[in-house]
Amino acid sequence: MLTTGKTILDVANEHSFAVPAFNISDWAMFRGIVEISEEKNAPLIVGIHPDEVRHIGREMITGIIERAHSSTVPIAIHWDHGATYEQMLQAFQYGFTSVMIDGSLKPFDENLAITKKVTDSAHVLGVSVEGELGTIGGNDSYAEAGAAEIIYTDPDDAVTFVKTTGVDSLAIAIGTFHGFYPAHLKPELKLDLLKEIKSRVGIPLVLHGGSGNPDDEIREAARIGINKINISTDIKVAYHDKMREVLGSASKVREPNAIQPACLDAMKEVAAHKIDLFGATGKGSLY
C-alpha cells in the first residue's frame, strides 16, 4: 500500500477530508501510528523532516518503506520541510514518495524557482511535491526559523505559484503556528481566506501547525478545502509526557518493551482523535 502523496491527497480533495501527516522520530512511534491508522482504516502520510532523517538514519527509512508495503491502508512517505534541492535529491535516493520544498522564507521569485526545479525533477521520478506560500511562524528547530509572525498567503500569489511550479499540493498560512502556539497570539483560522484560495487553485491544500487551534475550526477547515494536516507536537507531547510518568514511577522499569506500551497508547489516543477530527476515519476504503 506504499503510494504517493498525490494519490492520497487527490482522493481527499475529491471527498472533502484531510489526511493526517504524522511526524515520527523513532520506530515505536512509527509502528504505533501505522497501527492506529489501520485500526481506523484511514490513509496515512508519514512525515519525516531533516532533523528526524538524521536522527533515525537511512536504514530505518528502508524499514518504514517495507512496512508500508504490507499495510492495509495507503501510506506515503513524505520528506517534510526540505530546505534545499540537494536534500530533495537525498529524499529521492532514500525512496520517499512525497517531498516538501519549503521556500516560504525566500522572496517570491526565488521560492517559485526552487519549487519548480524540485517539481520538475520529482515528477520525472513519480514523486509528489508540496510547496509553501506564506509563513506560519515557528518556535521549533525545523520549521520557518526566523519567522516571528504569520504572513498570510496571498490568493493571487497562490494562483501564479501553482500554475508556474506544477506542485501537487500547497501549504498555506491561514492562522496556525509551528510548535506551541505563542501565548500572546489568539489561535484563529481565516476560513474565508481558505475558501478563496481553494476556489482559485483547486489542488489539495495543506495546513502546518494546528496545536492550540480550536477543534471546530480544524474540522471546518478539513471540510472546506484543507486535505493534509501536519501533526508533530501533539503526538510527541503525549508520547513523551507518558514516558516521563512511567520512568518517574517507583517500579524502576528499564526495558523498552515495558516502558513504551503505555506511551504508545497515549500517543495513539491523540492520533485517533486527529483522524476522526479530520474526517479520515474509514476513508481507506476509497482507495
C-alpha positions as CSV (number, residue, x, y, z in Angstrom):
1,M,0.0,0.0,0.0
2,L,3.0,2.3,-0.4
3,T,1.9,5.1,-2.6
4,T,2.5,8.8,-3.4
5,G,1.2,11.9,-1.6
6,K,-0.7,12.9,-4.8
7,T,-2.6,9.6,-4.9
8,I,-3.7,10.0,-1.3
9,L,-4.5,13.7,-1.4
10,D,-6.3,13.7,-4.7
11,V,-8.9,11.4,-3.2
12,A,-9.1,13.5,0.0
13,N,-9.6,16.6,-2.2
14,E,-12.4,14.8,-4.2
15,H,-14.2,13.7,-1.0
16,S,-13.5,16.7,1.2
17,F,-11.5,15.4,4.1
18,A,-8.0,15.8,5.4
19,V,-5.3,13.2,5.7
20,P,-3.1,13.3,8.9
21,A,0.6,13.6,8.2
22,F,2.2,12.4,11.5
23,N,5.8,13.2,12.1
24,I,7.7,10.3,13.7
25,S,11.2,10.2,15.1
26,D,11.6,6.6,16.3
27,W,10.5,3.1,15.3
28,A,8.0,2.7,18.2
29,M,6.2,5.9,17.2
30,F,6.0,4.8,13.6
31,R,4.7,1.4,14.5
32,G,2.0,2.9,16.7
33,I,0.9,5.4,14.1
34,V,0.5,2.7,11.5
35,E,-1.4,0.5,13.9
36,I,-3.9,3.2,14.8
37,S,-4.3,4.2,11.1
38,E,-5.0,0.6,10.2
39,E,-7.5,0.3,13.1
40,K,-9.3,3.5,11.9
41,N,-9.0,2.4,8.2
42,A,-7.5,5.8,7.5
43,P,-5.0,6.8,4.8
44,L,-1.6,7.9,6.3
45,I,1.2,10.2,5.4
46,V,4.3,9.6,7.4
47,G,6.2,12.9,7.8
48,I,10.0,12.9,8.4
49,H,11.8,16.3,8.5
50,P,15.6,16.7,8.0
51,D,16.4,16.6,11.8
52,E,14.4,13.4,12.0
53,V,16.1,11.9,8.9
54,R,19.5,12.5,10.6
55,H,18.2,11.0,13.8
56,I,16.7,7.8,12.5
57,G,19.0,7.1,9.6
58,R,18.5,5.7,6.1
59,E,18.3,2.1,7.4
60,M,15.1,2.9,9.4
61,I,13.6,4.7,6.4
62,T,14.1,1.5,4.5
63,G,12.2,-0.4,7.2
64,I,9.4,2.2,7.1
65,I,9.1,1.7,3.4
66,E,9.0,-2.1,3.8
67,R,6.3,-1.8,6.5
68,A,4.2,0.5,4.3
69,H,4.2,-2.1,1.5
70,S,2.4,-4.6,3.9
71,S,-0.1,-2.0,5.3
72,T,-3.8,-2.4,5.0
73,V,-4.2,1.3,4.3
74,P,-2.4,3.6,1.8
75,I,0.8,5.2,3.1
76,A,3.0,7.9,1.6
77,I,6.5,8.6,3.0
78,H,6.9,12.3,3.0
79,W,10.1,14.4,3.4
80,D,8.8,17.3,5.5
81,H,10.2,20.9,5.2
82,G,13.0,20.2,2.7
83,A,15.3,23.3,2.6
84,T,17.5,22.7,-0.5
85,Y,17.5,21.0,-3.8
86,E,20.3,18.7,-2.5
87,Q,18.0,17.5,0.3
88,M,15.4,16.6,-2.3
89,L,17.9,14.5,-4.2
90,Q,18.6,12.7,-1.0
91,A,14.9,12.1,-0.5
92,F,14.6,10.6,-4.0
93,Q,17.6,8.3,-3.3
94,Y,16.2,7.2,0.1
95,G,12.8,6.2,-1.5
96,F,10.5,8.9,-0.3
97,T,7.3,9.0,-2.3
98,S,6.5,12.6,-1.5
99,V,8.6,15.7,-0.7
100,M,8.0,19.2,0.5
101,I,10.3,22.0,-0.6
102,D,9.9,24.9,1.7
103,G,11.0,28.2,0.1
104,S,8.5,30.2,2.1
105,L,11.1,32.5,3.7
106,K,12.6,33.3,0.3
107,P,11.5,36.1,-1.9
108,F,8.5,35.0,-4.1
109,D,10.6,34.7,-7.3
110,E,13.2,32.5,-5.5
111,N,10.6,30.4,-3.9
112,L,9.0,29.9,-7.3
113,A,12.2,29.0,-9.0
114,I,13.4,26.3,-6.5
115,T,9.9,24.8,-6.2
116,K,9.6,24.5,-9.9
117,K,13.1,22.9,-10.1
118,V,12.2,20.4,-7.5
119,T,8.8,19.6,-9.0
120,D,10.3,19.1,-12.5
121,S,12.8,16.6,-11.1
122,A,10.4,14.8,-8.8
123,H,7.7,14.3,-11.4
124,V,10.2,12.5,-13.6
125,L,10.5,10.0,-10.8
126,G,6.8,9.8,-9.9
127,V,7.4,11.6,-6.6
128,S,4.8,14.1,-5.4
129,V,5.7,17.7,-4.4
130,E,4.3,20.1,-1.8
131,G,5.2,23.8,-1.8
132,E,4.5,26.5,0.6
133,L,3.4,30.2,0.4
134,G,3.3,32.5,3.4
135,T,4.8,31.8,6.7
136,I,3.1,30.5,9.8
137,G,5.8,31.2,12.3
138,G,7.6,28.7,14.4
139,N,9.2,28.1,17.8
140,D,10.7,24.7,17.0
141,S,14.0,23.8,15.4
142,Y,12.9,22.8,11.9
143,A,10.1,25.0,10.7
144,E,10.2,28.6,9.5
145,A,13.0,29.5,11.9
146,G,13.2,33.3,11.9
147,A,9.6,33.8,11.1
148,A,8.3,35.5,14.2
149,E,4.8,36.1,12.9
150,I,2.2,34.8,10.5
151,I,2.4,36.1,6.9
152,Y,-0.9,35.1,5.4
153,T,-0.9,33.5,1.9
154,D,-2.0,35.9,-0.9
155,P,-4.6,34.3,-3.2
156,D,-3.2,36.0,-6.3
157,D,0.3,34.7,-5.5
158,A,-1.1,31.2,-4.9
159,V,-2.6,31.1,-8.4
160,T,0.6,32.2,-10.0
161,F,2.7,29.8,-7.9
162,V,0.6,26.7,-8.6
163,K,0.4,27.4,-12.3
164,T,4.1,28.1,-12.7
165,T,5.5,25.3,-10.5
166,G,3.1,22.5,-11.1
167,V,3.1,21.4,-7.4
168,D,0.7,18.7,-6.4
169,S,-0.3,20.4,-3.1
170,L,0.3,23.7,-1.4
171,A,0.8,24.6,2.2
172,I,-0.8,27.9,3.1
173,A,-0.7,30.3,6.0
174,I,-4.2,31.0,7.4
175,G,-3.6,31.2,11.1
176,T,-1.6,28.3,12.5
177,F,1.8,28.1,14.2
178,H,4.6,25.5,14.3
179,G,5.1,24.0,17.8
180,F,3.2,25.5,20.7
181,Y,1.0,28.5,19.9
182,P,2.5,31.7,21.3
183,A,0.7,32.9,24.4
184,H,0.4,36.5,23.1
185,L,-1.5,35.4,20.0
186,K,-5.0,34.2,19.6
187,P,-5.4,30.9,17.7
188,E,-7.8,31.7,14.9
189,L,-8.1,30.4,11.3
190,K,-9.0,32.7,8.5
191,L,-11.6,30.3,6.9
192,D,-12.7,32.9,4.3
193,L,-9.2,33.2,3.1
194,L,-9.0,29.4,2.8
195,K,-12.2,29.3,0.8
196,E,-10.9,31.9,-1.6
197,I,-7.6,30.2,-2.2
198,K,-9.3,26.8,-2.6
199,S,-11.8,28.2,-5.2
200,R,-8.9,29.6,-7.2
201,V,-6.3,26.9,-7.2
202,G,-8.3,23.7,-6.8
203,I,-5.4,21.5,-5.8
204,P,-5.1,19.9,-2.3
205,L,-4.2,22.4,0.4
206,V,-2.0,21.7,3.4
207,L,-2.2,23.0,7.0
208,H,1.0,23.1,9.0
209,G,0.8,23.6,12.7
210,G,-2.6,23.5,14.4
211,S,-1.6,22.9,18.1
212,G,-3.8,25.3,20.0
213,N,-6.3,25.9,17.3
214,P,-9.9,25.0,18.3
215,D,-11.1,21.6,17.0
216,D,-14.2,23.2,15.5
217,E,-12.1,25.4,13.2
218,I,-9.8,22.5,12.2
219,R,-12.8,20.3,11.4
220,E,-14.3,23.0,9.3
221,A,-11.0,23.7,7.5
222,A,-10.8,20.0,6.6
223,R,-14.4,20.1,5.3
224,I,-13.9,23.2,3.0
225,G,-10.5,22.7,1.5
226,I,-7.6,21.5,3.6
227,N,-6.6,18.0,2.6
228,K,-3.4,17.4,4.6
229,I,-2.7,18.4,8.2
230,N,0.7,18.0,9.7
231,I,0.8,16.7,13.3
232,S,4.0,16.6,15.3
233,T,3.9,18.5,18.6
234,D,0.6,16.9,19.9
235,I,1.6,13.3,19.4
236,K,5.2,13.8,20.7
237,V,4.0,15.6,23.8
238,A,1.6,12.8,24.6
239,Y,4.2,10.1,23.9
240,H,7.0,11.7,26.0
241,D,4.8,13.0,28.8
242,K,3.7,9.5,29.4
243,M,7.3,8.3,29.2
244,R,8.3,10.7,31.9
245,E,5.5,9.4,34.0
246,V,6.5,5.8,33.5
247,L,10.2,6.5,34.1
248,G,9.4,8.5,37.2
249,S,7.5,5.7,38.8
250,A,8.8,3.6,41.7
251,S,9.0,0.5,39.6
252,K,12.4,1.4,38.1
253,V,11.5,-0.1,34.7
254,R,14.3,-0.1,32.2
255,E,13.3,-2.3,29.3
256,P,11.7,-0.5,26.3
257,N,9.1,-3.2,25.9
258,A,7.9,-2.3,29.5
259,I,8.3,1.4,29.1
260,Q,6.9,2.1,25.6
261,P,3.4,0.4,25.5
262,A,1.8,3.0,27.8
263,C,3.5,5.8,25.9
264,L,2.2,4.4,22.6
265,D,-1.3,4.1,24.0
266,A,-1.2,7.8,25.0
267,M,0.1,8.8,21.5
268,K,-2.5,6.6,19.7
269,E,-5.3,8.2,21.7
270,V,-4.3,11.6,20.4
271,A,-3.7,10.3,16.9
272,A,-7.2,8.7,16.8
273,H,-8.8,12.0,17.8
274,K,-7.0,13.7,15.0
275,I,-8.0,11.1,12.4
276,D,-11.7,11.4,13.5
277,L,-11.4,15.2,13.6
278,F,-10.1,15.4,10.0
279,G,-12.8,13.2,8.7
280,A,-10.3,10.5,7.6
281,T,-11.8,7.6,9.6
282,G,-12.9,4.8,7.2
283,K,-11.6,6.6,4.2
284,G,-9.1,3.9,3.5
285,S,-11.9,2.1,1.6
286,L,-11.9,4.8,-1.0
287,Y,-8.5,3.7,-2.4
